């Protein structure tokens, strides 16, 4: 994902998906704004995290892109 670019936000995304953690539906700390392009990229990261049992890593990966698996940097 590209950093340090200005673009309009299209979406508000749940960092940890509600399907996995419905208790976080209304938690402000679990929300962030994304454009559609980055939302699509984040969705791929969610699938990877879910398939590998790493959902708890999503908040760190969202905050610090350098910590993501290499194919998502």
Phi and psi in radians as a Rosetta constraint file:
Dihedral C 1 N 2 CA 2 C 2 CIRCULARHARMONIC -1.477 0.35
Dihedral N 2 CA 2 C 2 N 3 CIRCULARHARMONIC 2.447 0.35
Dihedral C 2 N 3 CA 3 C 3 CIRCULARHARMONIC -1.925 0.35
Dihedral N 3 CA 3 C 3 N 4 CIRCULARHARMONIC 2.874 0.35
Dihedral C 3 N 4 CA 4 C 4 CIRCULARHARMONIC 1.060 0.35
Dihedral N 4 CA 4 C 4 N 5 CIRCULARHARMONIC 0.708 0.35
Dihedral C 4 N 5 CA 5 C 5 CIRCULARHARMONIC -2.204 0.35
Dihedral N 5 CA 5 C 5 N 6 CIRCULARHARMONIC 2.505 0.35
Dihedral C 5 N 6 CA 6 C 6 CIRCULARHARMONIC -1.707 0.35
Dihedral N 6 CA 6 C 6 N 7 CIRCULARHARMONIC 2.274 0.35
Dihedral C 6 N 7 CA 7 C 7 CIRCULARHARMONIC -2.688 0.35
Dihedral N 7 CA 7 C 7 N 8 CIRCULARHARMONIC 2.768 0.35
Dihedral C 7 N 8 CA 8 C 8 CIRCULARHARMONIC -1.299 0.35
Dihedral N 8 CA 8 C 8 N 9 CIRCULARHARMONIC 2.521 0.35
Dihedral C 8 N 9 CA 9 C 9 CIRCULARHARMONIC -1.476 0.35
Dihedral N 9 CA 9 C 9 N 10 CIRCULARHARMONIC 2.303 0.35
Dihedral C 9 N 10 CA 10 C 10 CIRCULARHARMONIC -1.766 0.35
Dihedral N 10 CA 10 C 10 N 11 CIRCULARHARMONIC -0.505 0.35
Dihedral C 10 N 11 CA 11 C 11 CIRCULARHARMONIC -2.423 0.35
Dihedral N 11 CA 11 C 11 N 12 CIRCULARHARMONIC 2.707 0.35
Dihedral C 11 N 12 CA 12 C 12 CIRCULARHARMONIC -1.927 0.35
Dihedral N 12 CA 12 C 12 N 13 CIRCULARHARMONIC 2.201 0.35
Dihedral C 12 N 13 CA 13 C 13 CIRCULARHARMONIC -2.010 0.35
Dihedral N 13 CA 13 C 13 N 14 CIRCULARHARMONIC 2.568 0.35
Dihedral C 13 N 14 CA 14 C 14 CIRCULARHARMONIC -1.508 0.35
Dihedral N 14 CA 14 C 14 N 15 CIRCULARHARMONIC 2.131 0.35
Dihedral C 14 N 15 CA 15 C 15 CIRCULARHARMONIC -1.032 0.35
Dihedral N 15 CA 15 C 15 N 16 CIRCULARHARMONIC -0.927 0.35
Dihedral C 15 N 16 CA 16 C 16 CIRCULARHARMONIC -1.691 0.35
Dihedral N 16 CA 16 C 16 N 17 CIRCULARHARMONIC 2.050 0.35
Dihedral C 16 N 17 CA 17 C 17 CIRCULARHARMONIC -0.980 0.35
Dihedral N 17 CA 17 C 17 N 18 CIRCULARHARMONIC 2.496 0.35
Dihedral C 17 N 18 CA 18 C 18 CIRCULARHARMONIC -1.099 0.35
Dihedral N 18 CA 18 C 18 N 19 CIRCULARHARMONIC -0.544 0.35
Dihedral C 18 N 19 CA 19 C 19 CIRCULARHARMONIC -1.070 0.35
Dihedral N 19 CA 19 C 19 N 20 CIRCULARHARMONIC -0.536 0.35
Dihedral C 19 N 20 CA 20 C 20 CIRCULARHARMONIC -1.597 0.35
Dihedral N 20 CA 20 C 20 N 21 CIRCULARHARMONIC -0.572 0.35
Dihedral C 20 N 21 CA 21 C 21 CIRCULARHARMONIC -2.410 0.35
Dihedral N 21 CA 21 C 21 N 22 CIRCULARHARMONIC 1.338 0.35
Dihedral C 21 N 22 CA 22 C 22 CIRCULARHARMONIC -1.046 0.35
Dihedral N 22 CA 22 C 22 N 23 CIRCULARHARMONIC -0.391 0.35
Dihedral C 22 N 23 CA 23 C 23 CIRCULARHARMONIC -1.194 0.35
Dihedral N 23 CA 23 C 23 N 24 CIRCULARHARMONIC -0.255 0.35
Dihedral C 23 N 24 CA 24 C 24 CIRCULARHARMONIC -1.701 0.35
Dihedral N 24 CA 24 C 24 N 25 CIRCULARHARMONIC 0.178 0.35
Dihedral C 24 N 25 CA 25 C 25 CIRCULARHARMONIC -0.911 0.35
Dihedral N 25 CA 25 C 25 N 26 CIRCULARHARMONIC -0.781 0.35
Dihedral C 25 N 26 CA 26 C 26 CIRCULARHARMONIC -1.887 0.35
Dihedral N 26 CA 26 C 26 N 27 CIRCULARHARMONIC 0.313 0.35
Dihedral C 26 N 27 CA 27 C 27 CIRCULARHARMONIC -1.474 0.35
Dihedral N 27 CA 27 C 27 N 28 CIRCULARHARMONIC 2.047 0.35
Dihedral C 27 N 28 CA 28 C 28 CIRCULARHARMONIC -1.036 0.35
Dihedral N 28 CA 28 C 28 N 29 CIRCULARHARMONIC -0.603 0.35
Dihedral C 28 N 29 CA 29 C 29 CIRCULARHARMONIC -1.188 0.35
Dihedral N 29 CA 29 C 29 N 30 CIRCULARHARMONIC -0.259 0.35
Dihedral C 29 N 30 CA 30 C 30 CIRCULARHARMONIC -1.707 0.35
Dihedral N 30 CA 30 C 30 N 31 CIRCULARHARMONIC 0.185 0.35
Dihedral C 30 N 31 CA 31 C 31 CIRCULARHARMONIC -2.015 0.35
Dihedral N 31 CA 31 C 31 N 32 CIRCULARHARMONIC 2.569 0.35
Dihedral C 31 N 32 CA 32 C 32 CIRCULARHARMONIC -2.698 0.35
Dihedral N 32 CA 32 C 32 N 33 CIRCULARHARMONIC 2.752 0.35
Dihedral C 32 N 33 CA 33 C 33 CIRCULARHARMONIC -1.649 0.35
Dihedral N 33 CA 33 C 33 N 34 CIRCULARHARMONIC 2.368 0.35
Dihedral C 33 N 34 CA 34 C 34 CIRCULARHARMONIC -2.421 0.35
Dihedral N 34 CA 34 C 34 N 35 CIRCULARHARMONIC 2.632 0.35
Dihedral C 34 N 35 CA 35 C 35 CIRCULARHARMONIC -1.385 0.35
Dihedral N 35 CA 35 C 35 N 36 CIRCULARHARMONIC 2.923 0.35
Dihedral C 35 N 36 CA 36 C 36 CIRCULARHARMONIC -1.072 0.35
Dihedral N 36 CA 36 C 36 N 37 CIRCULARHARMONIC -0.683 0.35
Dihedral C 36 N 37 CA 37 C 37 CIRCULARHARMONIC -1.039 0.35
Dihedral N 37 CA 37 C 37 N 38 CIRCULARHARMONIC -0.885 0.35
Dihedral C 37 N 38 CA 38 C 38 CIRCULARHARMONIC -1.251 0.35
Dihedral N 38 CA 38 C 38 N 39 CIRCULARHARMONIC -0.463 0.35
Dihedral C 38 N 39 CA 39 C 39 CIRCULARHARMONIC -1.118 0.35
Dihedral N 39 CA 39 C 39 N 40 CIRCULARHARMONIC -0.710 0.35
Dihedral C 39 N 40 CA 40 C 40 CIRCULARHARMONIC -1.102 0.35
Dihedral N 40 CA 40 C 40 N 41 CIRCULARHARMONIC -0.721 0.35
Dihedral C 40 N 41 CA 41 C 41 CIRCULARHARMONIC -1.132 0.35
Dihedral N 41 CA 41 C 41 N 42 CIRCULARHARMONIC -0.712 0.35
Dihedral C 41 N 42 CA 42 C 42 CIRCULARHARMONIC -1.149 0.35
Dihedral N 42 CA 42 C 42 N 43 CIRCULARHARMONIC -0.634 0.35
Dihedral C 42 N 43 CA 43 C 43 CIRCULARHARMONIC -1.040 0.35
Dihedral N 43 CA 43 C 43 N 44 CIRCULARHARMONIC -0.724 0.35
Dihedral C 43 N 44 CA 44 C 44 CIRCULARHARMONIC -1.101 0.35
Dihedral N 44 CA 44 C 44 N 45 CIRCULARHARMONIC -0.656 0.35
Dihedral C 44 N 45 CA 45 C 45 CIRCULARHARMONIC -1.154 0.35
Dihedral N 45 CA 45 C 45 N 46 CIRCULARHARMONIC -0.662 0.35
Dihedral C 45 N 46 CA 46 C 46 CIRCULARHARMONIC -1.072 0.35
Dihedral N 46 CA 46 C 46 N 47 CIRCULARHARMONIC -0.784 0.35
Dihedral C 46 N 47 CA 47 C 47 CIRCULARHARMONIC -1.061 0.35
Dihedral N 47 CA 47 C 47 N 48 CIRCULARHARMONIC -0.796 0.35
Dihedral C 47 N 48 CA 48 C 48 CIRCULARHARMONIC -1.029 0.35
Dihedral N 48 CA 48 C 48 N 49 CIRCULARHARMONIC -0.828 0.35
Dihedral C 48 N 49 CA 49 C 49 CIRCULARHARMONIC -1.079 0.35
Dihedral N 49 CA 49 C 49 N 50 CIRCULARHARMONIC -0.775 0.35
Dihedral C 49 N 50 CA 50 C 50 CIRCULARHARMONIC -1.120 0.35
Dihedral N 50 CA 50 C 50 N 51 CIRCULARHARMONIC -0.796 0.35
Dihedral C 50 N 51 CA 51 C 51 CIRCULARHARMONIC -1.149 0.35
Dihedral N 51 CA 51 C 51 N 52 CIRCULARHARMONIC -0.432 0.35
Dihedral C 51 N 52 CA 52 C 52 CIRCULARHARMONIC -1.909 0.35
Dihedral N 52 CA 52 C 52 N 53 CIRCULARHARMONIC 0.190 0.35
Dihedral C 52 N 53 CA 53 C 53 CIRCULARHARMONIC 1.142 0.35
Dihedral N 53 CA 53 C 53 N 54 CIRCULARHARMONIC 0.603 0.35
Dihedral C 53 N 54 CA 54 C 54 CIRCULARHARMONIC -2.092 0.35
Dihedral N 54 CA 54 C 54 N 55 CIRCULARHARMONIC 0.464 0.35
Dihedral C 54 N 55 CA 55 C 55 CIRCULARHARMONIC -0.991 0.35
Dihedral N 55 CA 55 C 55 N 56 CIRCULARHARMONIC -0.566 0.35
Dihedral C 55 N 56 CA 56 C 56 CIRCULARHARMONIC -1.175 0.35
Dihedral N 56 CA 56 C 56 N 57 CIRCULARHARMONIC -0.227 0.35
Dihedral C 56 N 57 CA 57 C 57 CIRCULARHARMONIC -1.485 0.35
Dihedral N 57 CA 57 C 57 N 58 CIRCULARHARMONIC -0.272 0.35
Dihedral C 57 N 58 CA 58 C 58 CIRCULARHARMONIC -0.970 0.35
Dihedral N 58 CA 58 C 58 N 59 CIRCULARHARMONIC -0.798 0.35
Dihedral C 58 N 59 CA 59 C 59 CIRCULARHARMONIC -1.019 0.35
Dihedral N 59 CA 59 C 59 N 60 CIRCULARHARMONIC -0.727 0.35
Dihedral C 59 N 60 CA 60 C 60 CIRCULARHARMONIC -1.166 0.35
Dihedral N 60 CA 60 C 60 N 61 CIRCULARHARMONIC -0.749 0.35
Dihedral C 60 N 61 CA 61 C 61 CIRCULARHARMONIC -1.101 0.35
Dihedral N 61 CA 61 C 61 N 62 CIRCULARHARMONIC -0.594 0.35
Dihedral C 61 N 62 CA 62 C 62 CIRCULARHARMONIC -1.247 0.35
Dihedral N 62 CA 62 C 62 N 63 CIRCULARHARMONIC -0.688 0.35
Dihedral C 62 N 63 CA 63 C 63 CIRCULARHARMONIC -1.277 0.35
Dihedral N 63 CA 63 C 63 N 64 CIRCULARHARMONIC -0.649 0.35
Dihedral C 63 N 64 CA 64 C 64 CIRCULARHARMONIC -2.307 0.35
Dihedral N 64 CA 64 C 64 N 65 CIRCULARHARMONIC 1.645 0.35
Dihedral C 64 N 65 CA 65 C 65 CIRCULARHARMONIC -1.023 0.35
Dihedral N 65 CA 65 C 65 N 66 CIRCULARHARMONIC -0.423 0.35
Dihedral C 65 N 66 CA 66 C 66 CIRCULARHARMONIC -1.217 0.35
Dihedral N 66 CA 66 C 66 N 67 CIRCULARHARMONIC -0.280 0.35
Dihedral C 66 N 67 CA 67 C 67 CIRCULARHARMONIC -1.568 0.35
Dihedral N 67 CA 67 C 67 N 68 CIRCULARHARMONIC -0.130 0.35
Dihedral C 67 N 68 CA 68 C 68 CIRCULARHARMONIC -1.208 0.35
Dihedral N 68 CA 68 C 68 N 69 CIRCULARHARMONIC 2.766 0.35
Dihedral C 68 N 69 CA 69 C 69 CIRCULARHARMONIC -0.973 0.35
Dihedral N 69 CA 69 C 69 N 70 CIRCULARHARMONIC 2.560 0.35
Dihedral C 69 N 70 CA 70 C 70 CIRCULARHARMONIC -0.887 0.35
Dihedral N 70 CA 70 C 70 N 71 CIRCULARHARMONIC -0.627 0.35
Dihedral C 70 N 71 CA 71 C 71 CIRCULARHARMONIC -1.256 0.35
Dihedral N 71 CA 71 C 71 N 72 CIRCULARHARMONIC -0.102 0.35
Dihedral C 71 N 72 CA 72 C 72 CIRCULARHARMONIC -2.023 0.35
Dihedral N 72 CA 72 C 72 N 73 CIRCULARHARMONIC 0.205 0.35
